[in-house]
Amino acid sequence: MTFTTVLFYILAAVLVIAAFRVITARSPVTAVLHLILAFTNAAMLWMLLGAEFLALLLVLVYVGAVMVLFLFVVMMLDIRMDALREGMKTYLPLGLIIGLVMVVEMAFVLGSTWYLSLIHISEPTRPERI
């Protein structure tokens, strides 16, 4: 198995787990954070396929739109922010781990893309004999 194949399976597994957590989360905050993780993993899968524009578009449009929607949900539900801030320290390690997973996945995707582009550039071209 190549590195790209292994990376695809890792990203796909995280995407499926995050999507499952979106529909099973008890809190809307947790559901939205898992949805953002799912969108980010989908964007990284598109990067692996070579569709960089679509990956950036997914992150900019959908993740940005989800964050605006999240703000509307918070405003409409009148969630007490003091109660949320009290529990922040308990969820901070999980949030940092999820953020680190996203950064490492993006580094692997960009690193593999950069490495493959170096291989194609460094190969000397041989002139054909006529």
Secondary structure, 3 states (H helix, E strand, C coil): CCHHHHHHHHHHHHHHHHHHHHHHCCCHHHHHHHHHHHHHHHHHHHHHHCCHHHHHHHHHHHHHHHHHHHHHHHHHHCCCHHHHHHCHHHHHHHHHHHHHHHHHHHHHHHHHHHHHHHHHHHCCCCCCCC
